[in-house]
Amino acid sequence: MAALCCPLFAFAQPAAWVPTPTNAAGTLLGTVTVGGAAAQSGDWVAAFDETGVCAGATEVVLNDGASYVSLPIYGDDATTPDVDEGMGGGEAFTLRLWRAATGEILYHPDPEEPAA
């Protein structure tokens, strides 16, 4: 009898871009552009907290030539104080755009640019 094998699933986004959903979340809505041009099909946007934990990730949606995101950003779960699942109160976060076509990751705000 042949052994049964479970299918392997690959994430469309980088492996570290998998958030832990919690009971507290907000949603960031917006358009995504790079150099004035819309993001491309297959691109992903994610929010990371100050310690580098992925607090939310979603694929860019293209509609009529524009690119949009509806990004859930999860908060830390108060019932697990020893686990960092997402954003804590008052914690800063960065957005990252993964360009599927090139594998490039762009940051906002850009850590290479001086703060305004």
N, C-alpha and C positions, 0 to 999 in steps of 0.2 A: 504494500500500500504506500502510495506517495505521501510524503510529509506535507502538511498544510503549512503555508507560510503567510504571515501577516503582511499586507502591503506596506511599503515604506512611503511615508509622506514627507515631502520637503516643504518648508515654509517658503512662501514667495518673497518674503522680506528677509533681511539678515537674521540669523538665529538669535542674537541677543535682543531682538526687537519683539519680544513676546511678553506682554504685560500680564500681571496677575490681577484679574478683576476683583474688585472689593465692593462693599456695600455703600461706598461713598465715591461719587464721581461728578465731574463737570464735563461739559462738551465745548470744544473749540471748533468754531465754524469759520471757514475762510477759503480764499482762493490761493493757489500756489503758482508762483511765477519764478523763473530763474532768468535774470538778465532781461526781464520784460516779456519773456515767452512762457507760455503755459507749460507746466510739468507734463510729462509724457505718460502714456499708458504703461502700467506696471510699476510706476514709482510709488514709494511709500513715504509717509510722514509719521514721526514718532516724537513723543515728549519724554524727556529724561529728567529725573530729579537731580539735586546737587551731588548725590553720591554715585550717579550713573545708572540708577535703576530705571528701567523702562516703565513709565507710568501709563502709557497708552500708545497704540500704533494702529494705523489704518492705511488702506490703499487709496491713492488719489483717484477721483472719479472725473472722467472727462465728459463734458456736455457742451455741444455746440462750439467747440474750439476753446473752451475755458476749462481749467482744472480746479476742482473743489475738494475739500476735506470736511468731514464731520468726525472729529477726533475725540473719543472719550478719553479723559485724563482721570485715572483712578487715584484716590487718596489712600493714605495708610489706613489699615483696618485697626480700629481702636481696641478690638478684642485680642489682637496679637501684637503687643507692644515691642516684642523682641524681634519682629520681622518687619523689614522695610519693603512694603509692596508697592508703594507709589509716593505721591506728594504728601508732605506734612504741612501743617499750617504755617504760612509765611515762607515756605521754602521756594527758592527760585528754580526755574526749570529752563531747559533749552529745547528747541525744536530741531529735528534733524530730518533731512530729505535724502532718501536713498534713490539714486538714479539707476533704475533697473538696466538700462541699456549699457551703462559703463561701470556699474558697481561703485561709483563715486558717492561719498556721503558729504552733504553740505550742512553746515551748522547755522542756526539763528538763535541768539546773536552769534556772530562769527568770533571765535576766541582769538583770531589773528588780528582783528580790527580793534582799535582803541574805543572805549565807551564814549558815547556822545555826551 
